[in-house]
Amino acid sequence: MRRFIDCFAAQAITAANNNIECRKTFSNLQAMFGGSSPGALAARFASLAQKWIADGPAERAERARRKLLAAIGSNEPCTLGEVAARAGRGAPAVSRSVDSLVRAGLVERLQDPDNRRRLQLSLTPRGREELADQPASGSGVAIRFERLAHSELRAIERAIEILERST
């Protein structure tokens, strides 16, 4: 059977060098007969991860927003420079982002009692609530996992354990 798969692969590559359907068929045949290569498994895993985990502009913006809220909330009141250092971004970019957080009512600017020229940043009660709320990023995966049988969940758990060991 392995020889059949190898022969099919050679013919598919020769017949249609970049034909996606042939590559998909080859990957499916390999998986059917238990002969997936590490490269094929990696490609299938990456494809599945992209489908399951949303990572568009809205998700990235939400993560950046939460990161800024956490940077401000971890050491209140703090200056813009301190927030930029904690967030790992430049002060001009952080300043624009903080402006939007202030407009959204999540952060407030306070006068520094020791230095009138310096402003301090602090979370509003609404900002604290938003930071305390769990992000919904993993909910799609959780919903999909709820549909699986216990044995399937155990197989996924085992695969995750193996992947964690290899890092």
C-alpha positions in Angstrom: 0.0 0.0 0.0 2.9 2.3 0.8 4.3 1.7 -2.7 0.9 2.7 -4.2 1.0 5.9 -2.2 4.5 6.7 -3.3 3.7 5.9 -7.0 0.6 8.0 -6.8 2.6 10.9 -5.4 5.2 10.7 -8.1 2.5 10.6 -10.8 0.6 13.5 -9.2 3.7 15.7 -8.9 4.7 14.9 -12.5 1.2 15.4 -14.0 0.3 18.6 -12.2 3.3 20.2 -10.5 1.3 22.9 -8.6 -2.2 21.4 -8.8 -3.8 21.8 -5.3 -6.3 19.0 -5.9 -3.6 16.4 -6.5 -1.8 17.5 -3.4 -5.0 17.3 -1.3 -5.8 13.8 -2.7 -2.2 12.7 -1.9 -2.5 14.0 1.6 -5.9 12.4 2.1 -4.5 9.0 0.8 -1.5 9.3 3.1 -3.8 10.0 6.1 -6.1 7.1 5.2 -3.3 4.6 5.3 -1.6 6.1 8.4 1.5 7.3 6.6 1.3 11.1 7.1 4.7 12.7 7.0 5.6 15.4 9.6 5.4 18.0 6.8 1.9 16.8 5.8 0.7 16.8 9.4 2.1 20.3 10.0 0.3 21.6 6.9 -3.0 20.0 7.9 -2.6 21.2 11.5 -1.9 24.8 10.3 -4.9 24.8 8.0 -7.2 23.5 10.7 -5.8 26.1 13.2 -6.5 28.9 10.8 -10.1 27.7 10.4 -10.7 27.4 14.1 -8.9 30.4 15.6 -9.9 33.8 14.3 -6.9 36.1 13.9 -8.2 39.0 11.8 -7.7 42.7 12.3 -10.5 42.9 14.9 -8.9 40.1 17.0 -5.5 41.7 16.8 -6.9 45.1 17.8 -8.7 43.6 20.7 -5.6 41.8 21.9 -3.6 45.1 21.6 -6.3 46.9 23.5 -6.3 44.4 26.3 -2.6 44.5 26.5 -2.6 48.3 27.0 -5.4 48.0 29.6 -3.3 45.4 31.4 -0.2 47.6 31.2 -2.1 50.6 32.7 -3.9 48.5 35.3 -0.8 46.7 36.5 0.8 49.8 38.0 -1.8 52.6 38.4 -1.4 55.5 38.1 1.4 55.4 35.5 2.8 57.6 32.8 2.6 57.1 29.1 6.3 56.2 28.9 5.8 53.4 31.5 2.8 52.0 29.6 4.8 52.1 26.3 7.7 50.2 28.0 5.4 47.6 29.5 3.5 47.2 26.2 6.8 47.0 24.1 5.6 49.7 21.7 6.7 53.3 21.0 5.3 56.2 22.9 3.7 57.9 19.8 1.7 54.7 19.0 0.8 54.1 22.6 -0.3 57.8 22.8 -2.8 57.3 19.9 -4.1 54.1 21.4 -4.5 55.6 24.8 -6.4 58.5 23.2 -8.9 56.0 21.9 -9.2 54.3 25.3 -9.9 57.7 26.9 -12.6 58.4 24.3 -14.1 54.9 25.0 -14.3 55.7 28.7 -11.9 53.0 29.7 -8.9 55.1 30.8 -8.7 58.5 32.4 -5.9 61.0 32.5 -5.1 62.5 35.8 -2.8 65.4 36.7 0.4 64.3 38.5 0.4 66.0 41.9 4.2 66.2 41.9 4.7 67.5 38.4 2.0 69.6 36.6 3.4 68.9 33.2 3.1 65.2 33.5 -0.1 63.2 33.2 -0.9 59.9 34.8 -3.1 57.2 33.4 -5.6 55.2 35.4 -8.3 52.7 34.5 -11.9 53.8 34.9 -14.3 51.3 36.6 -15.5 50.4 33.1 -11.9 49.8 32.0 -11.4 47.5 35.0 -14.6 45.6 34.1 -13.4 45.1 30.5 -10.0 43.9 31.7 -11.6 41.5 34.1 -13.9 40.0 31.4 -12.4 36.9 29.8 -11.7 37.3 26.1 -14.0 35.3 23.9 -11.2 34.1 21.6 -11.2 30.5 22.6 -15.0 30.1 22.7 -15.2 28.8 19.1 -12.8 26.0 19.9 -14.6 25.2 23.1 -17.9 24.8 21.3 -16.3 22.5 18.8 -14.7 20.4 21.5 -18.1 20.1 23.3 -19.4 18.2 20.2 -16.7 15.5 20.5 -16.9 12.1 22.2 -14.8 11.6 25.3 -12.4 9.3 23.5 -11.8 12.0 20.8 -11.2 14.6 23.5 -8.7 12.3 25.2 -6.9 11.8 21.8 -6.6 15.5 21.4 -5.4 15.9 24.9 -2.7 13.3 24.3 -1.7 15.1 21.1 -1.4 18.4 22.9 0.7 16.8 25.7 3.1 15.4 23.0 3.3 18.9 21.3 4.0 20.6 24.6 6.8 18.2 25.4 8.4 18.9 22.0 8.7 22.6 22.6 
